Amino acid sequence: MMQWKILGITMIVPTVSVALIIAVKSLREKNDEFWINLAVLFWIGGNSFWMLCEFFNHEEIKNYAGIPFIIGMLSVAYFYKKNYL
């Protein structure tokens, strides 16, 4: 699958950009789903970081991709606590 490296890398910028635009738009509209959109942004960022580590053989820092996943889960937890508890 490493032959798809260039395509994978070029997909990062538009994907993160769209997730960021959606999160900012929901924040400006004072939409409660901002926290979910923020989580998606962090998860896409974590996936992108992990993918880049795999592509460029940086196995020693690949585990740091878990940090954005945890932040995303905290964001979702805050959303549910705020709206359903």
Contacts in CASP RR format, 6 or more apart in sequence:
PFRMAT RR
TARGET T0000
AUTHOR 0000-0000-0000
METHOD contacts of the structure
MODEL  1
MMQWKILGITMIVPTVSVALIIAVKSLREKNDEFWINLAVLFWIGGNSFW
MLCEFFNHEEIKNYAGIPFIIGMLSVAYFYKKNYL
2 55 0 8 1.000
5 55 0 8 1.000
8 51 0 8 1.000
8 55 0 8 1.000
9 52 0 8 1.000
9 55 0 8 1.000
12 48 0 8 1.000
12 51 0 8 1.000
12 52 0 8 1.000
15 44 0 8 1.000
15 48 0 8 1.000
16 41 0 8 1.000
16 44 0 8 1.000
16 45 0 8 1.000
16 48 0 8 1.000
19 37 0 8 1.000
19 40 0 8 1.000
19 41 0 8 1.000
19 44 0 8 1.000
20 41 0 8 1.000
22 37 0 8 1.000
22 40 0 8 1.000
22 41 0 8 1.000
23 34 0 8 1.000
23 37 0 8 1.000
23 38 0 8 1.000
23 40 0 8 1.000
23 41 0 8 1.000
26 33 0 8 1.000
26 34 0 8 1.000
26 37 0 8 1.000
27 34 0 8 1.000
32 79 0 8 1.000
32 82 0 8 1.000
32 83 0 8 1.000
33 79 0 8 1.000
35 75 0 8 1.000
35 76 0 8 1.000
35 78 0 8 1.000
35 79 0 8 1.000
35 82 0 8 1.000
36 75 0 8 1.000
36 76 0 8 1.000
36 79 0 8 1.000
38 72 0 8 1.000
38 75 0 8 1.000
39 71 0 8 1.000
39 72 0 8 1.000
39 73 0 8 1.000
39 75 0 8 1.000
39 76 0 8 1.000
39 79 0 8 1.000
42 68 0 8 1.000
42 69 0 8 1.000
42 71 0 8 1.000
42 72 0 8 1.000
42 75 0 8 1.000
43 68 0 8 1.000
43 69 0 8 1.000
43 72 0 8 1.000
45 68 0 8 1.000
46 65 0 8 1.000
46 66 0 8 1.000
46 67 0 8 1.000
46 68 0 8 1.000
46 69 0 8 1.000
47 65 0 8 1.000
49 64 0 8 1.000
49 65 0 8 1.000
49 68 0 8 1.000
50 62 0 8 1.000
50 65 0 8 1.000
50 66 0 8 1.000
52 58 0 8 1.000
53 59 0 8 1.000
53 61 0 8 1.000
53 62 0 8 1.000
53 65 0 8 1.000
54 62 0 8 1.000
END
